């Protein structure tokens, strides 16, 4: 079998070298046969898509490894809880300051708030 393939290749080479027209016709025939093989092959589409998918996955791995990690910010619930805690702390600090002043005998804040009512 190998010898017949070698003889055929030798004959094609001799024919291509001896005639430009024959060489051009052989090239056109080979191109047409290759085109028909590509069109006939139903699974030919997977070849490019698999390579594209592999390249995209590799790009994502590289991007993940080289980009800095983004810090996750607080959620809306966490922000609201922090605001409420801050408001409680401020109110508690004001109440402590007011109580300290009253213990020392100096009423703080609004003087009308400390006057007895109903007089």
C-alpha distances in whole Angstrom, upper triangle without the diagonal:
4,5,5,6,9,10,11,12,14,15,17,18,20,21,23,24,26,27,29,29,25,25,27,26,22,24,26,23,21,24,25,22,23,26,25,23,26,29,27,26,30,29,29,33,33,31,34,37,36,35,39,40,39,41,44,44,44,46,49,48,49,52,53,53,55,57,61,62,64,67,68,71,74,74,77,78,78,80,83,83,84,86,88,88,90,92,93,94,96,98,98,99,102,103,103,105,107,108,109,111,113,114,115,117,116,115,111,110,112,116,116,114,116,119,121,120,123,126
4,5,5,6,9,10,11,12,14,15,16,18,20,21,22,24,26,27,28,24,23,26,25,21,23,25,23,20,24,25,22,22,26,26,23,26,29,27,27,30,30,29,33,33,30,33,36,35,34,38,39,38,39,42,43,42,45,47,47,47,50,52,51,53,56,59,60,63,66,67,70,73,73,76,77,77,79,82,82,83,85,87,87,88,91,92,92,94,97,97,98,100,102,102,104,106,107,107,110,112,112,113,116,114,113,110,109,111,115,115,113,115,118,120,119,122,125
4,5,5,6,9,10,10,12,14,15,16,18,20,21,22,24,26,27,23,22,25,25,21,23,25,23,21,25,26,23,24,28,27,25,28,31,30,29,33,33,32,35,36,33,36,39,38,37,41,42,41,42,46,46,45,48,50,50,50,53,55,55,56,59,62,63,66,69,70,73,76,76,79,81,81,82,85,86,86,88,91,91,92,94,96,96,98,100,101,101,104,105,106,107,109,111,111,113,115,116,117,119,118,116,113,112,114,118,118,116,118,122,123,123,125,128
4,5,5,6,9,10,10,12,14,15,16,18,20,21,22,24,25,21,21,23,22,19,21,23,20,19,23,23,21,22,25,25,23,26,29,27,27,31,31,30,34,35,32,35,38,37,37,40,42,41,42,45,46,46,48,50,50,51,53,55,55,56,59,62,64,66,69,70,73,76,76,79,81,81,82,85,86,86,88,90,91,92,94,96,96,98,100,101,101,104,106,106,107,110,111,111,113,115,116,117,120,118,117,113,112,114,118,118,116,118,121,123,122,125,128
4,5,5,6,9,10,11,12,14,15,16,18,20,21,23,23,19,18,21,20,16,18,20,18,16,19,21,18,19,22,22,20,23,26,25,25,28,28,27,31,31,29,31,35,34,33,36,38,37,38,42,43,42,44,47,47,47,50,52,52,53,55,59,60,62,66,67,70,73,73,75,77,77,79,81,82,82,85,87,87,88,91,92,92,94,97,97,98,100,102,102,104,106,107,108,110,112,113,114,116,114,113,110,108,110,114,115,112,115,118,119,119,121,124
4,5,5,6,9,10,10,12,14,15,16,18,20,22,23,19,18,21,20,17,18,21,19,17,21,23,20,21,24,25,23,26,28,28,27,31,31,30,33,34,31,33,36,36,35,38,40,39,39,43,44,43,45,48,48,48,51,53,52,53,56,59,61,63,67,68,71,74,74,77,79,79,80,83,84,84,86,88,88,89,92,94,93,95,98,98,99,101,103,103,105,107,108,109,111,113,114,115,117,115,114,111,109,112,115,116,114,116,119,121,120,123,126
4,5,5,6,9,10,10,12,14,15,16,18,20,21,17,17,20,19,16,18,21,19,18,22,23,21,22,25,25,24,27,30,29,29,33,33,32,35,36,34,36,39,39,38,41,43,42,43,46,47,46,48,51,51,51,54,56,56,56,59,63,64,66,70,71,74,77,77,80,82,82,83,86,87,87,89,91,92,92,95,97,97,98,101,102,102,104,106,107,108,110,112,112,114,116,117,118,120,118,117,114,112,115,118,119,117,119,122,124,123,126,129
4,5,5,6,9,10,10,12,14,15,17,18,18,15,14,17,16,13,15,18,15,14,18,19,17,18,22,22,21,24,26,25,26,30,30,29,32,33,31,33,36,36,35,38,41,40,40,44,45,44,46,49,49,49,52,54,54,55,57,61,62,65,68,69,72,75,75,78,79,80,81,84,85,85,87,89,90,90,93,95,95,96,99,100,100,102,104,105,106,108,110,110,112,114,115,116,118,117,115,112,110,112,116,117,114,117,120,122,121,124,126
4,5,5,6,9,10,10,12,14,16,17,18,14,13,16,15,12,14,17,15,13,17,18,17,17,21,22,21,23,26,25,26,29,30,28,31,32,30,31,35,34,33,36,39,38,38,41,43,42,44,47,47,47,49,52,51,52,55,58,60,62,65,67,70,73,73,75,77,77,79,81,82,83,85,87,87,88,91,92,92,94,97,97,98,100,102,102,104,106,107,108,110,112,113,114,116,114,113,109,108,110,114,114,112,114,118,119,119,121,124
4,5,5,6,9,10,11,12,14,16,17,14,13,17,17,14,15,19,17,16,19,21,20,21,24,25,24,27,29,29,29,33,33,31,35,36,33,35,38,38,37,39,42,41,41,45,46,45,47,50,50,50,52,54,54,55,57,61,63,65,68,70,73,76,76,79,81,81,82,85,86,86,88,90,91,91,94,96,95,97,100,100,101,103,105,105,106,109,110,111,113,115,116,116,119,117,116,112,111,113,117,117,115,118,121,122,122,125,127
4,5,5,6,8,10,10,12,15,15,12,12,15,14,12,14,17,16,15,19,20,19,20,24,24,24,26,29,28,29,33,34,32,35,37,34,36,39,39,38,41,43,43,43,46,48,47,48,51,52,52,54,56,56,57,59,63,65,67,70,71,74,77,77,80,82,82,83,86,87,87,89,92,92,93,95,97,97,99,101,102,102,105,107,107,108,111,112,113,114,117,118,118,121,119,117,114,112,114,118,119,117,119,122,124,123,126,129
4,5,5,6,9,10,11,12,13,9,8,12,11,8,11,14,12,12,15,17,16,17,20,21,21,23,26,26,27,30,31,29,32,34,31,32,36,36,35,37,40,40,40,43,45,44,45,48,49,49,51,54,54,54,56,60,62,64,67,68,71,74,74,77,79,79,80,83,84,84,86,89,89,90,92,94,94,96,98,99,99,102,104,104,105,108,109,110,111,114,115,115,118,116,114,111,109,111,115,115,113,116,119,121,120,123,125
4,5,5,6,9,10,12,13,10,9,12,13,10,12,15,15,14,17,19,18,19,22,23,23,25,28,28,29,32,33,30,33,35,32,33,37,37,35,38,41,40,40,43,45,44,45,48,49,48,50,53,53,53,56,59,61,63,67,68,71,74,74,77,79,79,80,83,84,84,86,89,89,89,92,94,94,95,98,99,99,101,104,104,105,107,109,109,111,113,114,115,117,115,114,110,109,111,114,115,113,116,119,121,120,123,125
4,5,5,6,9,11,13,10,10,13,14,12,14,17,17,16,19,21,21,22,25,26,26,28,31,31,32,36,36,34,37,38,36,37,40,41,39,41,44,44,43,47,49,47,49,52,52,52,54,57,57,57,59,63,65,67,71,72,75,78,78,81,83,83,84,87,88,88,90,92,93,93,96,98,98,99,102,103,103,105,107,108,108,111,113,113,115,117,118,119,121,119,117,114,112,114,118,119,117,119,122,124,124,126,129
4,5,5,6,9,10,7,7,11,11,9,12,14,14,15,17,19,19,20,23,24,24,27,29,29,30,34,35,33,36,38,35,36,40,40,39,41,44,44,43,46,48,48,49,52,53,52,54,57,57,57,60,63,65,67,71,72,74,78,78,80,82,83,83,86,88,88,89,92,93,93,95,97,97,99,101,102,103,105,107,108,108,111,112,113,114,117,118,119,121,119,117,114,112,114,118,118,116,119,122,124,123,126,128
4,6,6,6,8,6,4,8,9,8,9,12,13,13,15,17,18,19,21,23,23,25,27,28,29,33,34,31,34,36,33,34,37,38,36,38,42,41,41,44,46,45,46,49,50,49,51,54,54,54,56,60,62,64,68,69,71,75,75,77,80,80,80,83,85,85,86,89,90,90,92,94,94,96,98,99,100,102,104,105,105,108,109,110,111,114,115,115,118,115,114,111,109,111,114,115,113,116,119,121,120,123,125
4,6,7,10,9,7,11,12,11,13,16,16,16,19,21,21,22,25,26,27,28,31,32,33,36,37,34,37,38,36,36,40,40,39,41,44,43,43,46,48,47,47,51,52,51,53,56,56,55,58,61,64,66,69,71,73,77,77,79,82,82,82,85,87,86,88,91,91,92,94,96,96,97,100,101,101,103,106,106,107,109,111,111,113,115,116,117,119,117,116,112,110,112,116,117,115,117,121,123,122,125,127
4,7,9,8,8,12,13,13,14,17,17,18,20,22,23,24,26,28,29,30,32,33,35,38,39,37,39,41,39,39,43,44,42,44,47,47,46,49,51,50,51,54,55,54,56,59,59,59,61,65,67,69,73,74,77,80,80,82,85,85,85,88,90,90,91,94,95,95,97,100,100,101,103,105,105,107,109,110,110,113,114,115,116,119,120,120,122,120,119,115,114,115,119,120,118,121,124,126,125,128,130
4,5,5,6,9,10,11,12,14,15,17,18,20,21,23,24,26,27,29,30,31,33,37,38,35,38,40,37,38,41,42,41,42,46,46,45,48,50,49,50,53,54,54,55,58,59,58,60,64,66,68,72,73,75,79,79,81,83,84,84,87,89,88,90,93,93,94,96,98,98,99,102,103,103,105,108,108,109,111,113,113,115,117,119,119,121,119,118,114,112,114,118,118,116,119,122,124,123,126,128
4,5,5,6,9,10,11,12,14,15,16,18,20,21,22,24,26,27,29,30,32,35,36,33,36,38,35,35,39,40,39,40,43,43,43,45,48,47,47,51,52,51,53,56,56,56,58,61,64,65,69,70,72,76,76,78,81,81,81,84,86,86,87,90,91,91,93,95,95,96,99,100,100,102,105,105,106,108,110,111,112,114,116,116,118,116,114,111,109,111,114,115,113,116,119,121,120,123,125
4,5,5,6,9,10,11,12,14,15,16,18,20,21,22,24,26,27,28,30,34,35,32,35,37,35,35,39,40,39,40,43,44,43,46,48,48,48,51,53,52,53,56,57,57,59,62,64,66,69,70,73,76,76,78,80,81,81,84,86,86,87,90,91,91,93,95,96,97,99,101,101,103,105,106,106,109,111,111,112,115,116,117,119,116,115,111,109,111,115,115,113,116,119,121,120,123,125
4,5,5,6,9,10,10,12,14,15,16,18,20,21,22,24,26,27,28,32,33,31,33,36,34,34,38,39,38,39,42,43,42,45,47,47,47,51,52,51,53,56,56,56,58,62,64,65,69,70,72,76,75,78,80,80,81,84,85,85,87,90,90,91,93,95,96,97,99,100,101,103,105,106,106,109,110,111,112,115,116,117,119,116,115,112,110,111,115,115,114,116,119,121,120,123,125
4,5,5,6,9,10,11,12,14,15,17,18,20,21,23,24,26,27,31,32,29,31,34,31,32,35,36,35,36,40,40,39,42,44,44,44,47,48,48,50,53,53,53,55,59,60,62,66,67,69,73,73,75,77,78,78,81,83,83,84,87,88,88,90,92,92,94,96,97,98,100,102,103,103,106,107,108,109,112,113,114,116,113,112,108,107,108,112,113,111,113,116,118,118,120,123
4,5,5,6,9,10,11,12,14,15,16,18,20,21,23,24,26,29,30,28,30,32,30,30,34,35,34,35,38,39,38,40,43,43,43,46,47,47,48,51,52,52,54,57,59,61,64,65,68,71,71,73,75,76,76,79,81,81,82,85,86,86,88,90,91,92,94,96,96,98,100,101,101,104,106,106,108,110,111,112,114,111,110,106,104,106,110,110,108,111,114,116,115,118,120
4,5,5,6,9,10,10,12,14,15,16,18,20,21,22,24,28,29,27,29,32,30,30,34,35,34,35,39,39,39,41,44,43,44,47,48,48,50,52,53,53,55,59,60,62,65,66,69,72,71,73,76,76,77,80,81,82,83,86,87,87,89,91,92,93,95,97,97,99,101,102,103,105,107,107,109,111,112,113,115,113,111,108,106,107,111,111,109,112,115,117,116,118,121
4,5,5,6,9,10,10,12,14,15,16,18,20,21,23,26,27,25,28,30,28,28,32,33,32,34,37,37,37,39,42,41,42,45,46,46,48,51,51,51,53,57,59,60,64,65,67,70,70,72,75,75,76,78,80,80,82,84,85,86,88,90,90,92,94,95,96,98,100,101,101,104,105,106,108,110,111,112,114,112,110,107,105,106,110,111,109,111,114,116,115,118,120
4,5,5,6,9,10,11,12,14,15,17,18,20,21,25,26,23,25,28,25,26,29,30,29,31,34,34,34,36,39,38,39,42,43,43,45,47,48,48,50,54,55,57,61,61,64,67,67,69,72,72,73,75,77,77,79,81,82,82,85,87,87,88,91,92,92,94,96,97,98,100,102,102,104,106,108,108,110,108,107,103,101,103,107,107,105,108,111,113,112,114,117
4,5,5,6,9,10,10,12,14,15,16,18,20,23,25,22,24,27,25,25,29,30,29,30,34,34,34,36,39,39,39,42,44,44,45,48,49,49,50,54,56,57,61,61,64,67,66,68,71,71,72,74,76,77,78,81,81,82,84,86,87,88,90,92,92,94,96,97,98,100,102,102,104,106,107,108,110,108,106,103,101,102,106,106,104,107,110,112,111,113,116
4,5,5,6,9,10,11,12,14,15,16,18,22,23,21,24,26,25,25,29,30,29,31,34,34,34,37,39,39,40,43,44,44,46,49,49,50,51,55,57,58,61,62,65,68,67,69,72,72,73,75,77,77,79,81,82,83,85,87,88,89,91,92,93,95,97,98,99,101,103,103,105,107,108,109,111,109,107,104,102,104,107,108,106,108,111,113,112,114,117
4,5,5,6,9,10,11,12,14,15,17,20,21,19,22,24,22,23,26,27,26,28,31,31,31,34,36,36,37,40,41,41,43,45,46,47,49,52,54,55,59,59,62,65,65,67,69,70,70,73,75,75,77,79,80,80,83,85,85,86,89,90,90,92,95,95,96,98,100,101,102,105,106,107,109,107,105,102,100,101,105,106,103,106,109,111,110,112,115
4,5,5,6,9,10,11,12,14,15,19,20,17,19,22,20,20,24,25,24,26,29,29,29,32,34,34,35,38,39,39,41,43,44,44,46,50,51,53,56,57,59,62,62,64,66,67,68,70,72,72,74,76,77,78,80,82,82,83,86,87,88,90,92,93,93,96,97,98,100,102,103,104,106,104,102,99,97,98,102,102,100,103,106,108,107,109,112
4,5,5,6,9,10,11,12,14,17,19,17,19,22,21,21,24,26,26,27,30,31,31,33,35,36,37,39,41,41,42,45,46,46,48,52,53,54,57,58,60,63,63,65,67,68,68,71,72,73,74,77,78,79,81,83,83,84,87,88,89,91,93,94,95,97,98,99,101,103,104,105,107,105,103,100,98,99,103,103,101,104,107,108,107,110,112
4,5,5,6,9,10,10,12,16,17,15,18,21,19,21,24,25,25,27,29,30,30,33,35,35,36,39,40,41,42,44,46,46,48,52,53,54,57,58,60,63,63,65,67,68,69,71,72,73,75,77,78,79,81,83,83,85,87,88,89,91,93,94,95,97,98,99,101,103,104,105,107,105,103,100,98,100,103,104,102,104,107,109,108,110,113
4,5,5,6,9,10,11,14,15,13,15,18,16,17,20,22,21,23,26,26,27,29,31,31,33,35,36,37,38,41,42,43,44,48,49,50,54,54,57,60,59,61,64,64,65,68,69,70,71,74,74,75,77,79,80,81,83,85,85,87,89,90,91,93,95,96,97,99,101,102,104,102,100,97,95,96,100,100,98,101,104,105,105,107,110
4,5,5,6,9,10,13,15,12,14,17,16,16,19,21,21,22,25,26,26,28,31,31,32,35,36,37,38,40,42,42,44,47,48,49,53,53,56,58,58,60,62,63,64,66,68,68,70,72,73,74,76,78,78,80,82,83,84,86,88,89,90,92,94,94,96,98,99,100,102,100,98,95,93,95,98,99,96,99,102,104,103,105,108
4,5,5,6,9,12,14,12,15,18,17,18,21,22,23,24,26,28,28,30,32,33,34,36,38,39,40,42,44,45,46,49,50,51,55,55,57,60,59,61,63,64,65,67,69,70,71,73,74,75,77,79,80,81,83,85,86,87,89,90,91,93,95,96,98,100,101,102,104,102,100,97,95,96,100,100,98,101,104,105,104,106,109
4,5,5,6,10,11,10,13,15,14,16,19,20,20,22,24,25,26,28,30,31,32,34,36,37,38,40,42,43,44,48,48,50,53,53,56,58,58,60,62,63,64,66,67,68,70,72,73,74,76,78,78,80,82,83,84,86,88,89,90,92,94,94,96,98,99,101,102,101,99,96,94,95,99,99,97,99,103,104,103,105,108
4,6,5,8,9,7,10,12,12,13,15,17,17,19,21,22,23,25,27,28,29,31,33,34,35,37,38,39,41,44,45,46,50,50,52,55,54,56,58,59,60,62,64,65,66,69,69,70,73,74,75,76,79,80,81,83,84,85,87,89,90,91,93,95,96,97,99,97,95,92,90,92,95,96,93,96,99,100,99,102,105
4,6,7,10,8,10,13,14,15,17,19,19,20,22,24,25,26,28,30,31,33,34,36,37,39,40,41,42,46,46,47,51,50,53,55,54,56,58,59,60,62,64,65,67,69,70,71,73,74,75,77,79,80,81,83,85,86,87,89,90,91,93,95,96,98,99,97,95,92,90,92,95,95,93,96,99,100,99,101,104
4,6,9,9,11,14,14,16,18,19,21,22,24,25,27,28,30,31,33,34,36,37,38,40,42,43,44,48,48,49,52,52,54,57,56,58,60,61,62,64,65,66,68,70,71,72,74,76,77,78,80,81,83,84,86,87,89,90,92,93,95,96,98,99,101,99,97,94,92,93,97,97,95,97,100,102,101,103,106
4,6,6,9,11,11,13,15,16,18,19,21,22,24,25,27,28,30,31,33,34,35,37,39,40,41,45,45,46,49,49,52,54,53,55,57,58,59,61,63,64,66,67,68,70,72,73,74,76,78,79,80,82,83,84,86,88,89,90,92,94,95,96,98,96,95,91,90,91,95,95,92,95,98,99,98,101,104
4,6,7,9,11,13,14,15,17,18,19,21,23,24,25,27,29,30,31,33,34,36,38,39,40,43,43,44,47,47,49,52,51,53,54,55,57,59,60,61,63,65,66,67,69,71,72,73,75,76,77,79,81,82,83,85,87,88,90,91,92,94,96,94,92,89,87,88,92,92,90,92,95,96,95,98,101
4,5,6,8,10,11,12,14,16,16,18,20,21,22,24,26,27,28,30,31,32,34,36,37,40,40,41,44,44,47,49,48,50,52,53,54,56,58,59,61,62,63,65,67,68,69,71,73,74,75,77,78,79,81,83,84,85,87,89,90,91,93,91,90,87,85,86,90,90,88,90,93,94,93,96,99
4,6,6,8,10,11,12,14,15,17,18,20,21,23,24,26,27,29,30,31,33,34,36,39,39,41,44,44,46,49,48,50,52,53,54,57,58,59,61,63,63,65,67,68,69,71,73,74,75,77,78,79,81,83,84,85,87,89,90,91,93,91,90,86,84,86,90,90,88,90,93,95,94,96,99
4,5,6,7,9,11,11,13,15,16,17,19,21,22,23,25,26,27,29,31,32,33,36,37,38,41,41,43,46,45,47,49,50,51,53,55,55,57,59,60,61,63,65,66,67,69,70,71,73,75,76,77,79,81,82,84,85,87,88,90,88,86,83,81,83,86,86,84,87,90,91,90,92,95
4,6,5,6,8,10,10,12,14,15,16,18,20,21,22,24,25,27,28,30,31,34,34,36,39,38,41,44,43,45,47,48,49,51,53,53,55,57,58,59,61,63,64,65,67,68,69,71,73,74,75,77,79,80,82,83,84,86,88,86,84,81,79,81,85,85,83,85,88,89,89,91,94
4,6,6,7,9,10,11,13,15,16,17,19,20,22,23,25,26,28,29,30,34,34,36,39,39,42,45,44,47,49,49,50,53,54,55,57,59,59,60,63,64,65,66,69,70,70,72,74,75,76,78,80,81,83,84,85,87,89,87,85,82,80,82,86,86,84,86,90,91,90,93,96
4,5,5,6,9,10,11,12,14,15,16,18,20,21,22,24,26,27,28,32,32,34,37,37,40,43,42,45,47,47,48,51,52,53,54,57,57,58,61,62,63,64,67,68,68,70,72,73,74,76,78,79,80,82,83,85,87,85,83,80,78,80,84,84,82,84,87,89,88,91,93
4,5,5,6,8,10,10,12,14,15,16,18,20,21,22,24,26,26,30,30,31,34,34,37,40,39,41,43,44,45,48,49,49,51,54,54,55,57,59,60,61,63,65,65,67,69,70,71,73,75,76,78,79,81,82,84,82,80,77,75,77,81,81,79,81,84,86,85,87,90
4,5,5,6,9,10,10,12,14,15,17,18,20,21,23,24,26,29,29,31,34,34,37,39,39,42,43,44,45,48,49,49,51,53,54,55,57,59,59,61,63,64,65,67,69,70,71,73,74,75,77,79,80,81,83,82,80,77,75,77,81,81,79,81,84,86,85,88,90
4,5,5,6,9,10,11,12,14,15,16,18,20,21,22,24,27,28,30,33,34,37,40,40,42,44,44,45,48,49,49,52,54,54,55,58,59,59,61,64,64,65,67,69,70,71,73,75,75,77,79,80,81,83,81,80,77,75,77,81,81,79,81,85,86,86,88,91
4,5,5,6,9,10,10,12,14,15,16,18,20,21,22,26,26,28,31,31,34,37,37,39,42,42,43,45,47,47,49,51,52,53,55,57,57,58,61,62,62,65,67,67,68,71,72,73,75,77,78,79,81,79,77,74,72,74,78,78,76,79,82,83,83,85,88
4,5,5,6,9,10,11,12,14,15,16,18,20,21,24,24,26,29,29,32,35,34,37,39,39,40,43,44,44,47,49,49,50,53,54,55,56,59,59,60,62,64,65,66,68,70,70,72,74,75,76,79,77,75,72,70,72,76,76,74,76,80,81,80,83,86
4,5,5,6,9,10,11,12,14,15,17,18,20,23,24,25,29,29,32,35,35,38,40,40,41,44,45,45,47,50,50,51,53,55,55,57,59,60,60,63,65,65,66,69,70,71,73,75,75,77,79,77,76,73,71,73,77,77,75,77,80,82,82,84,87
4,5,5,6,9,10,11,12,14,15,16,18,21,22,24,28,28,32,35,35,38,40,40,41,44,45,45,47,49,49,50,53,54,54,56,59,59,60,62,64,64,66,68,69,70,72,74,75,76,78,76,75,72,70,72,76,76,74,76,80,81,81,84,86
4,5,5,6,9,10,10,12,14,15,16,19,20,21,25,25,28,31,32,34,36,36,37,40,41,41,43,46,46,47,49,51,51,53,55,56,57,59,61,61,63,65,66,67,69,71,72,73,75,73,72,68,67,69,72,73,71,73,76,78,78,80,83
4,5,5,6,9,10,10,12,14,15,18,19,20,23,24,27,30,30,33,35,35,36,39,40,40,42,45,45,46,48,50,50,52,54,55,55,58,60,60,61,64,65,65,67,69,70,71,74,72,71,67,66,68,72,72,70,72,75,77,77,79,82
4,5,5,6,9,10,11,12,14,17,18,20,24,25,28,31,32,35,37,36,37,41,41,41,43,46,46,46,49,51,51,52,55,56,56,58,60,61,62,64,66,66,68,70,71,72,74,72,71,68,67,69,73,73,71,73,76,78,78,81,83
4,5,5,6,8,10,10,12,15,17,18,22,23,26,30,30,33,35,35,36,39,40,39,42,44,44,45,47,49,49,50,53,54,54,56,59,59,60,62,64,64,66,68,69,70,72,70,69,66,64,67,70,71,69,71,74,76,76,79,81
4,5,5,6,8,10,10,14,14,16,19,20,23,26,27,30,32,31,32,35,36,36,38,41,41,41,44,46,46,47,50,51,51,53,55,56,57,59,61,61,63,65,66,67,69,67,66,63,62,64,67,68,66,68,71,73,73,76,78
4,5,5,6,9,10,13,13,16,19,20,24,27,28,31,33,32,33,36,37,36,39,41,41,42,45,46,46,48,50,51,51,54,56,56,57,60,61,61,63,65,66,67,69,68,66,63,62,64,68,69,66,69,72,74,74,76,79
4,5,5,6,8,12,13,16,19,21,24,28,29,32,34,33,34,37,38,37,40,42,42,42,45,47,46,48,51,51,51,54,56,56,57,60,61,61,63,66,66,67,69,68,67,63,62,65,68,69,67,69,72,74,74,77,80
4,5,5,6,9,11,13,17,18,21,25,26,29,31,30,31,34,35,34,37,39,39,39,42,44,44,45,48,49,49,51,53,54,54,57,59,59,60,63,64,64,67,65,64,60,59,61,65,66,64,66,69,71,71,74,77
4,6,6,8,8,11,14,16,19,22,24,27,29,28,29,32,33,32,34,37,37,37,40,42,41,43,46,46,46,49,51,51,52,55,56,56,58,61,61,62,64,63,62,58,57,60,63,64,62,64,67,69,69,72,74
4,6,8,9,12,15,18,21,24,26,29,31,30,31,34,34,33,36,39,38,38,42,43,42,44,47,47,47,50,52,52,53,56,57,57,59,61,62,63,65,63,62,59,58,61,64,66,63,65,69,70,71,74,76
4,7,9,12,15,18,21,24,26,30,32,30,31,34,35,34,36,39,38,38,41,43,42,44,47,47,47,49,52,52,52,55,57,56,58,61,61,62,64,63,62,59,57,60,64,65,63,64,68,70,70,73,76
4,6,9,12,15,18,21,23,26,28,27,27,31,32,30,33,36,35,35,38,40,39,40,44,44,44,46,49,49,49,52,54,54,55,58,59,59,62,60,59,55,54,57,60,61,59,61,65,67,67,70,72
4,6,9,12,15,19,21,24,26,24,25,28,29,27,30,33,32,32,35,37,36,37,40,41,40,43,45,45,46,49,50,50,52,54,55,56,58,56,55,52,51,53,57,58,56,58,62,64,64,67,69
4,6,9,12,16,18,21,23,21,22,25,26,25,27,30,29,29,33,34,33,35,38,38,38,41,43,43,44,47,48,48,50,52,53,54,56,54,53,50,49,52,55,56,54,56,59,61,62,65,67
4,6,9,13,15,18,20,18,19,22,23,22,24,27,27,27,30,31,31,32,35,36,36,38,40,41,42,44,46,46,48,50,51,52,54,52,51,48,46,49,52,53,51,53,57,58,58,62,64
4,6,10,12,16,17,15,16,19,20,18,21,24,23,23,26,28,27,29,32,32,32,35,37,37,38,41,42,42,44,46,47,48,50,49,48,44,43,46,49,50,48,50,53,55,55,58,61
4,7,9,12,14,12,13,17,17,16,19,21,21,22,25,26,26,28,30,31,31,34,36,36,37,40,41,42,43,46,46,48,50,48,47,43,42,44,48,49,46,48,52,53,53,56,59
4,6,9,12,10,10,13,14,13,15,18,18,19,21,23,23,24,27,28,28,31,33,33,34,37,38,39,41,43,44,45,47,45,43,40,39,41,45,45,43,45,48,50,50,53,55
4,7,8,6,6,10,11,10,12,15,15,16,18,20,20,22,24,25,26,28,30,30,32,34,35,36,38,40,41,42,44,42,41,38,36,38,42,43,40,42,45,47,47,50,52
4,5,5,6,9,10,11,12,14,15,17,19,20,21,23,24,26,27,29,30,31,33,35,36,37,39,41,42,44,45,43,42,39,37,39,42,43,40,42,45,47,46,49,52
4,5,5,6,9,10,11,12,14,15,17,18,20,21,23,24,26,27,29,30,32,33,35,36,38,39,41,42,44,42,40,37,35,36,40,40,37,40,43,44,44,46,49
4,5,5,6,9,10,11,12,14,15,16,18,20,21,22,24,26,27,28,30,31,33,34,36,37,39,41,42,41,38,36,34,35,39,39,36,38,42,43,42,45,47
4,5,5,6,9,10,10,12,14,15,16,18,20,21,22,24,26,27,28,30,31,33,35,36,37,39,41,39,37,34,33,35,38,39,36,38,41,42,42,45,48
4,5,5,6,9,10,11,12,14,15,16,18,20,21,23,24,26,27,29,30,31,33,35,36,38,39,37,35,32,31,32,36,37,34,36,39,41,41,43,46
4,5,5,6,9,10,11,12,14,15,17,18,20,21,23,24,26,27,29,30,32,33,35,36,38,36,34,31,29,30,34,34,31,34,37,38,38,40,43
4,5,5,6,9,10,11,12,14,15,16,18,20,21,22,24,26,27,28,30,31,33,35,36,35,33,30,29,30,34,34,31,33,36,37,37,40,43
4,5,5,6,9,10,10,12,14,15,16,18,20,21,22,24,25,27,29,30,31,33,35,33,31,28,27,29,33,33,30,32,36,37,37,40,43
4,5,5,6,9,10,10,12,14,15,16,18,20,21,22,24,26,27,29,30,32,33,31,29,26,24,26,30,30,28,30,33,35,35,38,40
4,5,5,6,9,10,11,12,14,15,16,18,20,21,22,24,26,27,28,30,32,30,28,25,24,25,29,29,26,28,31,33,32,35,38
4,5,5,6,9,10,10,12,14,15,16,18,20,21,22,24,26,27,29,30,29,27,25,24,26,29,30,27,28,32,33,33,36,39
4,5,5,6,9,10,10,12,14,15,16,18,20,21,23,24,26,27,29,27,25,22,21,24,27,28,25,27,30,32,32,36,38
4,5,5,6,8,10,11,12,14,15,16,18,20,21,22,24,26,27,25,23,20,19,21,24,25,22,24,27,29,29,32,34
4,5,5,6,9,10,10,12,14,15,16,18,20,21,22,24,26,24,22,20,19,21,24,25,22,23,27,28,28,31,34
4,5,5,6,9,10,10,12,14,15,16,18,20,21,23,24,23,21,19,18,21,24,25,22,23,27,29,29,33,35
4,5,5,6,9,10,11,12,14,15,17,18,20,21,23,21,19,16,15,18,21,22,20,21,25,27,27,31,33
4,5,5,6,9,10,10,12,14,15,16,18,20,21,20,17,15,14,16,19,20,17,18,22,24,24,28,30
4,5,5,6,9,10,10,12,14,15,16,18,20,19,17,15,15,18,20,22,18,19,23,24,25,29,31
4,5,5,6,9,10,10,12,14,15,17,18,17,16,14,14,17,20,21,19,19,23,25,26,30,31
4,5,5,6,9,10,11,12,14,15,17,15,13,10,10,13,16,18,15,16,19,22,23,26,28
4,5,5,6,9,10,10,12,14,15,14,12,11,11,14,16,17,14,14,18,20,21,25,26
4,5,5,6,9,10,10,12,14,14,13,11,13,16,18,19,17,16,20,22,23,27,28
4,5,5,6,9,10,11,12,11,10,9,10,14,15,18,15,15,19,21,23,27,28
4,5,5,6,9,10,11,9,8,6,8,11,12,14,12,11,15,17,19,23,24
4,5,5,6,9,10,10,9,9,11,14,14,16,14,12,16,17,20,23,24
4,5,5,6,9,9,9,9,12,15,16,18,16,15,18,20,23,26,27
4,5,5,6,5,6,6,10,13,13,16,14,12,15,18,21,24,24
4,5,5,5,5,7,10,13,12,14,12,10,13,15,18,21,22
4,5,8,9,11,14,16,16,18,16,13,16,18,21,24,24
4,6,8,10,14,16,15,18,17,15,17,19,22,26,25
4,6,9,13,15,13,16,15,12,14,16,19,23,22
4,6,10,12,10,14,13,11,13,16,19,22,22
4,7,8,7,10,9,7,10,13,16,19,19
4,7,7,10,9,9,12,15,17,21,21
4,6,9,8,9,12,15,17,20,21
4,5,5,7,10,13,14,17,18
4,5,6,7,11,12,16,15
4,5,5,9,9,12,12
4,6,8,9,12,13
4,6,9,12,13
4,6,10,9
4,7,7
4,6
4
